[in-house]
């Protein structure tokens, strides 16, 4: 389940606006879409303090604080950031499972759309998503769909799904506050799994912050397992 790597799943299903290889890092511009599209990541194992200082100059030139996405196993890089007093925030897990082990089925309450509709956007704006997040979705070049769950002909939940290699990657899974704990999120995931199976996808994956214990519990109950994690390190310049 580690192939393709979780970092590839994230980068290709939720892509940055512009990237540049710079001093051993992949630099991402600040175009909105959340930290996933704006944090720099290491491209090599032997990152040095000079490399960090050089990319800090790039962050500073764009009048922004330094922001790194650090994946599990990058212990030497982590140690250097500790020396430089970088804050640690937002540990995030990648969870995944084989689609064949998932109770994947289509739901008549759910419709598929090639791009987010006004209904999707109205729902996602309730969880602070903006035009920048919608622009991120538009940049995705892989097969994708936007799902919406309706009850009594009213949109109550939504998600965005992308196929990267043989993985379905789900983002922006959301249901209205007064509709929580009614199975909408699970239904959207199961429908996304069935949608991906039509394109021969073998796994379904998503990313969720450690602090979102309710969602983590739901995903684990469905059979998803943590296969990787990352977090952010940041510092004002």
Buried (B, 14 or more C-beta within 10 A) or exposed (E): BEEBEBBBBBBBBBBBBEBEEBBBBBBBBBBBBBBBBBBBBBBEEEBBEEBBEBBBEBBEEEEBBBBBBBBBEBEEBBEBBEEEEBEEEBBBBBBBBBBEEBEBEEBEBBBEBEEBBEBBBEBBEEBEBEEBBBBBBEEBEBBBBBBBBBEEEEBBBBBBBBBBBBBBBBBBBBBBEEBEEBBBBBBBBBBBBBBBBEEEBBBBBBBBBEEEEEBBEBBEEBEBEBBBBBBBBBBEE
